[in-house]
Amino acid sequence: MPTFNCFTAPGKLAPAQKKEIARVFTDVYREEFGLARYFTQVIFYEIAEEDRYIGGEPAPSDVVWIRCDVREGRNEDMKSRLLHRVQKGVAKVAKVPEEDIWFYLCDLPSMNIMEWGHNMPPLRAMPDDDAVFTSLSAPLQKTLRALA
């Protein structure tokens, strides 16, 4: 947790830009919410012009849509900082104005989230990542340490 879904026009982002945006998502989330890097997932989608509309008209090709599903429990200030830092970081990497970044941060109850074969505990019950990490298999722990 979290899962960032980033939607752009085809060819809008080069592979190096996607990698840098994934780093922005991961770093900002880690810094603002304190979750281990290996919990952050990023998925990029390229959506054809005829499949993206605003107000019934094709969307401008520079618009970048981001949806991020997170475990509920963060306060409004934390969420606001995350939204603004991601907006600024993605705009810089994608070379678009900040107003072309549309970002939806979606809270999910922990009971609706399963990762690495385990249901996520409520945020308030998990002050750090150790409880989940130590419950994982040794091979998976080794894999995740490499991502930390």
N, C-alpha and C positions, 0 to 999 in steps of 0.2 A: 504494500500500500504505500504510496499512491500510484494511480495509473493516469498518466498524461496521454491524451489523444490529441494529436495536432493535425489539423486539416488545412491543406493549401491547394492552390491551382497546380496542375501538372508542371513539373520543371521549375517551380518557384524556388525551391531550396536545393542546393547542391549537396552531395553527401557530406562534405566537410561542415556545411552549415547545420545539417541535421545533427551531426555529432556534437557540435557546439551548443545547439539548442537543448539537446538531451543533457549536456553538462550543466547548462543554466538551470533546467528544471530540477535536476538532482542536487546541485549545490545549494540553490535557494531553499528547497524543501528541507534539506539537512540543517541549514543554518537557522531557518525560522521555526521549524517544528521538531528538530532534534532526532529525526528518525534515521536509522542506518541507511547508507546508500544502496545496499542490496535490496531494499524494499521498493525502490522507485523503478517503475516500468514506464517506458516511453514508446508510443506507437505513432508512426507517421502515416497519413493517408493523403493521396493525391486525388482530388475530386475534379472531374471535368467541368468546364465552364457551364455546360448545359445541365449540370447537376447541382449548381450552387446559385441560389436566388436570394435577393433581399428586396422586399416590397414588390414581388412579382417580376422583377427584372434580374438578368444575370448579375451576379455579384462581381465587384471589382476584383481583378486578379491579384491585387496585393493583400487582400484581407486574409489574415491568419486566424483560424478559429482554434481555440484550445478548450478542451473539457478535461477536468481533473477530478476523478473520484477519490475521495479521502474518507478516512474513518472520522466520524463525528466526535466532537469534544473540544475543538479549538475555539478560542474567543474571537470576537469580531476584529480586534486590533491585529491579532496574529494573521487572520485570513486577509485582511486588507494589505498588510505588508507583503505577504506572499503574492497577492494579485498584482500589486504595483511593481514589485521587483521582477517578476516573470515578464510582465508587459514590457518593461524597459529593456530587459535582457534580450527578449525575442525580437523586439523592434530593431535593436542594434544589429543583431546577427543577421536577420532577414533583410535588413536595409529598407525598412518601411516605417512610415510615421507611427507613433504609439497608438493613435486612434484607429489604426488598421488592425490592431490586436484585439480580438474578442475573446474573453476568458471567462469560463463558467466553472466555478469551484463547487462541487456537489458533495455534500455530507452524506455518508452512508452509515447506518447502524452497524456496529462491529459484528453483530450476529449475522449480517448479510455478506460477510467477507470471509473467504477461505483462501489462504496462500500457503504455499509449500506444504500442503496437506493438513493444515491446521486452521481452525477458526480463529480469527483475530479477537483478542480480549478487548474489553472496553478500554478506551484510552486512559481513564483514571486508574485502572487496575494494572497498568503497565508503565511504570516510571522510566524504564529503559528497555532496550531491545533484548536483554539477556534472557528473560523468561521464554520468549519465543525461540530465540536462537538455540538455547541449550536443549530444547525439546526436539530439535531436528536431528536427523540421522547424521552420523559422522561424515559420510561422503558429501552430504549436502552442506554441512557446516564448512567443509574444506572448500567447496565451490564458492560459497558466499564470502568466505574470508578473502578470496582473490578479488572480489568486487568491492570490498570495503575501502 
